Amino acid sequence: MRILVTGGLGFIGSNFIRYVLARNEEIQVINIDSMSYGANPSNLVDLESFKRYRFVKGDAADRGTLEPFFNDLDAVVNFAAETHVDRSIVVPSPFLYSNVYGTFALLEMARKHDIRGFVQVSTDEVYGAANDASYTEEDRLNPSNPYAASKAAADMFVLSYWKTYGLRSIISRSTNNFGPYQFPEKLIPKVIIRAIRNLPVPLYGTGKNIRDWLYVIDHCEALDLILNKGREGEIYNVSAGNEFSNLEVASSILAFIGKSPKLIALVQDRPGHDFRYSLNSSKIRREMGWSPRHAFDQALAKTVEWYLKNESWWSPLATDDVLDPTPWTKTFN
Ligand SMILES: NC(=O)c1ccc[n+]([C@@H]2O[C@H](COP(=O)([O-])OP(=O)(O)OC[C@H]3O[C@@H](n4cnc5c(N)ncnc54)[C@H](O)[C@@H]3O)[C@@H](O)[C@H]2O)c1
């Protein structure tokens, strides 16, 4: 099986490539990544001379770049995206470009070449805030920020290509991921790195916003199942049921590192900040027998350990700008 992975130098994409190559000796991966600021070639440095892996620096929104790789291709797994909500509040246009136009370009190429499978890696953010409920795949989309809106728009294009052209596509929507190789601007690595540096650990608003955390390897396993066993035209929510407030997550990290909870500093909330995300993932569990293999506390401890051991990976990335306590307050230039 030959698959095209886009955005494979990012956090989840790089974990996914390593996961599928190790699990399936028949699989070949072409990774197209534009190497935007969140990409990191060192994420897959161990695969550079691996026969079943090929990296191509290129823009997934550019059909000319994509064309040569669509011959003899079995499937596309589309991770390529701008992914930081705070940045989408300051400058939304790259989100429209990579997340919507990029998905459109890939769909067009998949349609032209009659590709057998197309997995769109989407997010719980498309449903918007969950008050008391846990959203199912049938619930309406109600995005609250430009990142979420761009992902929702991409999902709509994917569904339309299934309905209009019969393109064999599947959408996965997962909750917040954590684990090794996550860029330091995201909550968990930012808390770990600022704590290691004895810097205040900023939490937005009251710190009580709730996210449902999914260990990245559990997500990779779900995506691999979706790619191989998912039903065309379907959406699958992926969640582990680890709902914790940001305050709880930051406190656990500080305890693992042996730092005082007094490092936590509440800062001004960002606009459009959804209070809680929550997904009902009974469909993937029922249809594919998926369930998360990693307990939250152990996976979080493993993640903290990984950052403690891999300072050389994150240190060049963890600039003052990237660790900014309130990046969404930056002005548009
Ligand atoms: N991180 C999460 O918690 C989470 C949760 C649910 C869904 N997702 C989705 O999973 C996917 C991957 O997320 P991530 O956290 O690994 O993000 P990331 O920011 O770490 O990686 C994204 C990668 O996409 C690449 N990219 C961006 N625009 C591109 C373009 N036009 N052409 C080619 N490559 C491009 C970047 O260079 C980067 O390597 C995204 O689609 C995201 O919406 C993420």
The ligand as an ORCA input file, in Angstrom:
! r2SCAN-3c Opt
* xyz 0 1
  N      -2.897     18.571     17.867
  C      -4.152     18.247     18.194
  O      -4.491     18.203     19.377
  C      -5.159     17.925     17.109
  C      -6.398     17.421     17.486
  C      -7.322     17.081     16.482
  C      -6.986     17.251     15.160
  N      -5.773     17.763     14.819
  C      -5.463     17.905     13.385
  O      -4.373     17.051     13.116
  C      -3.552     17.600     12.085
  C      -2.106     17.660     12.542
  O      -2.042     18.452     13.732
  P      -0.657     18.673     14.492
  O      -0.977     18.984     15.880
  O       0.268     17.556     14.164
  O      -0.155     19.989     13.779
  P       1.310     20.564     13.527
  O       1.128     22.035     13.484
  O       2.272     19.985     14.497
  O       1.672     20.008     12.081
  C       1.068     20.473     10.923
  C       2.026     20.215      9.773
  O       1.371     20.621      8.552
  C       2.343     21.248      7.722
  N       1.639     22.125      6.778
  C       0.912     23.242      7.034
  N       0.453     23.770      5.892
  C       0.887     22.959      4.875
  C       0.738     22.986      3.468
  N       0.035     23.947      2.852
  N       1.327     22.004      2.755
  C       2.050     21.010      3.359
  N       2.232     20.961      4.688
  C       1.647     21.924      5.439
  C       3.227     22.012      8.688
  O       4.477     22.335      8.092
  C       3.326     21.024      9.851
  O       4.438     20.159      9.680
  C      -4.158     18.961     11.748
  O      -4.947     18.827     10.605
  C      -5.010     19.289     12.955
  O      -6.098     20.112     12.618
  C      -4.848     18.114     15.765
*
